[in-house]
Amino acid sequence: MLVHLSDEQQAFPAASLALREPNGLLAFGGSLSVSRLRMAYHNGIFPWYGQHDPILWWSPDPRAIFTADALHVSRSMRRFMATTPLRITINHDFAAVIRGCADTHAAAGCWIHSDMQQAYIALHHSGAAHSVEVWQQHHLVAGLYGVNVNGIFCAESMFQRHSNASKLALIQFARHYFAAGGTWLDAQMDNPHLASLGVRSIPRQHYLQQLRQNQQLQHDVSADFWTPRQLIII
């Protein structure tokens, strides 16, 4: 049963109650406040809706994730990484990254509309949402953003204006994140592009169990990991 959230109601229904189709729709309504967004991600839930629609909340089953041992880097991508002059940074310009994602996906009926952008910028200022940027000299040519929840990074969207740049951002961020103790990169829903990079699908129940376990153990990457800096290509 689809649950209607009031503006004041903060608690979500259990993610396990989400509809199997389409893509784990769980609830509608509520707000995009920082506290509500934090609660959603801590319960395996995220918002995704059109600009003129009510806020829709989702928890897919199965869930698409990257793990440290399954991230696939092709030979051509390894050659690209060995020679590219592109630079990668973390948390240097969150607002520009989310705008880049919105602009790139606008033709497809973008869900990253102005309300979503402002909500995630506020979430970034609260310390929960983060960005990865790829630069060609001083020009932003790719990026991704997402939300960190106790050692699971929930990737929301990415864009590129330079060939292979978004792959570079994803692969290099993932390597640094896993090396710092991150458990998974959550890609939410599988697609052929992500599959080529090694994403795999797991039951939602497994995802929620890992999320709860990380929370109980207070497992996370160090707060210093999110300090704005350049990421060395490894």
PEQUIDA-V96393 format. One record per residue. RES is the residue in three letters. SS is DSSP state (h for helix, s for strand, l for the rest). PHI is phi in whole degrees, 0 to 359 (999 if undefined). PSI is psi in degrees with one decimal (999 if undefined). Layout:
((RES/SS/PHI/PSI) (RES/SS/PHI/PSI))
This chain:
((MET/l/999/130.0) (LEU/l/285/127.5) (VAL/s/263/136.2) (HIS/s/265/120.0) (LEU/s/266/135.7) (SER/l/277/166.2) (ASP/l/298/-33.2) (GLU/l/275/-26.3) (GLN/l/290/122.9) (GLN/l/264/-35.5) (ALA/l/288/140.6) (PHE/l/260/152.9) (PRO/l/293/161.2) (ALA/l/301/135.3) (ALA/h/300/-26.9) (SER/h/296/-14.6) (LEU/h/272/-2.5) (ALA/l/299/146.3) (LEU/l/298/142.0) (ARG/l/296/-40.1) (GLU/l/230/144.8) (PRO/l/270/119.4) (ASN/l/57/29.6) (GLY/l/79/39.9) (LEU/s/293/129.3) (LEU/s/244/-43.8) (ALA/s/205/168.2) (PHE/s/218/157.2) (GLY/s/96/-165.7) (GLY/l/84/-151.3) (SER/l/220/174.4) (LEU/l/251/35.9) (SER/l/295/157.7) (VAL/h/301/-43.9) (SER/h/296/-39.1) (ARG/h/290/-42.3) (LEU/h/298/-43.4) (ARG/h/300/-44.9) (MET/h/297/-40.1) (ALA/h/301/-52.5) (TYR/h/295/-33.4) (HIS/h/291/-11.0) (ASN/l/243/18.0) (GLY/l/73/28.8) (ILE/l/235/147.5) (PHE/s/214/156.7) (PRO/s/269/148.6) (TRP/l/196/111.4) (TYR/l/196/159.3) (GLY/l/282/160.4) (GLN/l/301/-34.6) (HIS/l/256/13.3) (ASP/l/258/163.7) (PRO/l/293/157.8) (ILE/l/296/127.3) (LEU/s/247/139.0) (TRP/s/242/135.2) (TRP/s/230/153.1) (SER/l/210/91.5) (PRO/l/293/153.7) (ASP/l/219/111.7) (PRO/l/280/175.1) (ARG/s/247/137.2) (ALA/s/264/126.7) (ILE/s/224/156.1) (PHE/s/253/138.6) (THR/l/242/162.2) (ALA/l/299/-33.5) (ASP/l/269/-1.9) (ALA/l/240/1.3) (LEU/l/292/120.6) (HIS/l/259/128.1) (VAL/l/237/116.1) (SER/l/291/163.1) (ARG/h/298/-39.7) (SER/h/294/-36.0) (MET/h/290/-36.7) (ARG/h/298/-40.3) (ARG/h/295/-40.9) (PHE/h/299/-46.1) (MET/h/295/-30.2) (ALA/h/287/-21.1) (THR/h/238/-9.4) (THR/l/293/140.0) (PRO/l/273/-1.3) (LEU/l/295/146.0) (ARG/s/250/148.7) (ILE/s/239/132.2) (THR/s/231/166.8) (ILE/s/234/131.8) (ASN/l/58/35.0) (HIS/l/270/-32.7) (ASP/l/203/74.6) (PHE/h/301/-44.9) (ALA/h/299/-39.9) (ALA/h/292/-35.6) (VAL/h/292/-46.4) (ILE/h/292/-32.6) (ARG/h/294/-39.3) (GLY/h/298/-40.1) (CYS/h/295/-43.2) (ALA/h/297/-45.2) (ASP/h/296/-40.8) (THR/h/295/-38.4) (HIS/h/262/6.8) (ALA/h/300/-38.8) (ALA/h/295/-23.4) (ALA/h/267/16.1) (GLY/l/79/61.3) (CYS/l/301/137.2) (TRP/l/267/-6.6) (ILE/l/269/62.2) (HIS/l/279/-178.6) (SER/h/299/-38.8) (ASP/h/297/-42.0) (MET/h/294/-42.0) (GLN/h/300/-48.2) (GLN/h/295/-36.7) (ALA/h/295/-42.6) (TYR/h/282/-28.2) (ILE/h/296/-42.2) (ALA/h/297/-39.1) (LEU/h/295/-35.7) (HIS/h/297/-45.4) (HIS/h/295/-24.3) (SER/l/280/-10.9) (GLY/l/97/5.2) (ALA/l/260/-30.6) (ALA/s/255/145.9) (HIS/s/219/158.0) (SER/s/232/152.9) (VAL/s/238/130.7) (GLU/s/242/146.1) (VAL/s/240/129.5) (TRP/s/240/138.3) (GLN/s/252/102.8) (GLN/l/57/-113.3) (HIS/l/253/14.3) (HIS/s/256/130.5) (LEU/s/284/117.3) (VAL/s/245/-6.7) (ALA/s/190/163.6) (GLY/s/182/167.8) (LEU/s/215/157.8) (TYR/s/218/159.6) (GLY/s/186/-170.6) (VAL/s/236/130.4) (ASN/s/267/129.2) (VAL/s/227/97.7) (ASN/l/47/56.5) (GLY/l/82/7.9) (ILE/s/238/122.0) (PHE/s/260/117.0) (CYS/s/269/98.5) (ALA/s/285/127.1) (GLU/s/265/-47.3) (SER/s/196/161.8) (MET/s/212/163.8) (PHE/s/213/164.8) (GLN/s/208/150.7) (ARG/l/235/13.0) (HIS/l/214/133.7) (SER/l/306/133.1) (ASN/l/72/-0.3) (ALA/h/290/-37.3) (SER/h/289/-36.3) (LYS/h/298/-41.9) (LEU/h/301/-45.6) (ALA/h/300/-47.5) (LEU/h/295/-49.2) (ILE/h/296/-46.7) (GLN/h/289/-39.3) (PHE/h/298/-45.3) (ALA/h/302/-44.8) (ARG/h/298/-44.8) (HIS/h/294/-40.9) (TYR/h/295/-45.4) (PHE/h/294/-39.8) (ALA/h/296/-27.8) (ALA/l/274/1.3) (GLY/l/109/2.8) (GLY/l/297/144.3) (THR/l/273/-56.5) (TRP/s/220/156.9) (LEU/s/257/122.3) (ASP/s/267/114.7) (ALA/s/263/2.2) (GLN/s/71/-71.7) (MET/l/230/138.9) (ASP/l/289/151.1) (ASN/l/207/166.3) (PRO/h/302/-37.3) (HIS/h/298/-47.3) (LEU/h/293/-36.1) (ALA/h/299/-36.0) (SER/h/293/-18.3) (LEU/l/262/-0.5) (GLY/l/104/12.3) (VAL/l/295/147.7) (ARG/s/226/155.5) (SER/s/259/136.6) (ILE/s/232/156.1) (PRO/l/299/144.5) (ARG/h/305/-38.9) (GLN/h/302/-41.1) (HIS/h/296/-42.8) (TYR/h/300/-47.0) (LEU/h/294/-35.6) (GLN/h/296/-43.3) (GLN/h/294/-39.5) (LEU/h/299/-46.2) (ARG/h/294/-40.1) (GLN/h/297/-44.4) (ASN/h/298/-38.4) (GLN/h/294/-43.6) (GLN/h/295/-37.6) (LEU/h/274/-3.2) (GLN/l/53/43.0) (HIS/l/276/129.6) (ASP/l/195/168.3) (VAL/l/283/161.2) (SER/l/296/147.3) (ALA/h/301/-29.9) (ASP/h/296/-22.7) (PHE/h/301/-31.6) (TRP/h/271/3.2) (THR/l/298/129.6) (PRO/l/306/124.7) (ARG/s/193/171.7) (GLN/s/270/138.3) (LEU/s/265/127.2) (ILE/l/286/136.3) (ILE/l/287/122.3) (ILE/l/235/999))
